[in-house]
Amino acid sequence: PDGRIVDVLTRKPIKGEVAGGHYEPQEEPLPERQFLVRELTGNGSFNERIDAFYAEHGSELSRQALLVRAEKYFAQKSLSIHTRIASLEKALADSSSADRYRELGDILMACQHLDTATGSVQADDFYRGGTVSIRVDPKKNALHNAQEYYERSHKAKSGTQESQAELEHARAELARLEHDRSTVLAEENPHAIRAFLMRNRSSASEGPKRYPGLSLEVDGWVILIGRSAAENDQLLRRHVRGFDTWLHARDYSGSYVFIKAKAGKSIPLPVLLDAGMLAVYYSKARTLSAADLYYTQAKNLKRVKGGPKGLVIPQNEKNLRVMVDEKRLRELRRLIGQEHDAV
């Protein structure tokens, strides 16, 4: 009350501040401000003419601002879909080479005596005639390089049907977006434009990410996916609690998948199977139609002292056998906005 400055916390005073000093506010006269009244045409009082002006121009002005926002939304959405389409088309182009990858693997198997140290192998092409130059890993022999070509062939072939379905979905989504754009830009009612923008405001994937890696919600249950050792480690350290459920492909390297626990509730079997399919997909077992998984609560995971980042040893784990349902898997991937990921 007497104007004395009192520090209630121990701290270092900022520049020009003296703890325990005396504060006396300086009374300064407020500057005089002058406001010019606009000349508004029309009849009635000034307030009536103001109301008439905004009734005539307010909607148009707000409509223009909303259209700018709408154009930005459509441009960003269109770019995202076109990028996805380009990625899927590239994947399909790669998948068309499946037969050739298998042929090159066969040629390398028949030429295991050849030296791979130069990074390429010249061999007779007994499929298409002539000589073919095959790019190889100089650190591996012909047999191991042949196995890599077989794996590429298998991956390319198994991804063809899935990529084609996702490409058709992306093209249909682009057509719907163009239809919505034409409808919104022709809309005269600003309230209708605003309602559209509110319904389609930025999704969680466009804003700040709540969790490292990927995340989605299935029937009210949150599923987290760490795609790398760093993301797995971050999830374990900061975002996972003891009663959350951990899943991992058995005998294959891959992602950690977690299901966030709910107090007093057990995880429904469909949610557990969905998380299991994602654990298979984001692992080296991706090409299999069925796979086994470990699952246990996060409190049963023991860190390996001095081991690689994110490495854990499960205890009290159970086995879960998952049959991969391609249609359901595509639906789950759309929930996290990932149309075509590579492990």
Order of alpha helices (4+ residues) and beta strands (2+ residues): alpha-alpha-beta-beta-alpha-alpha-beta-beta-alpha-beta-beta-alpha-beta-beta-beta-beta-alpha
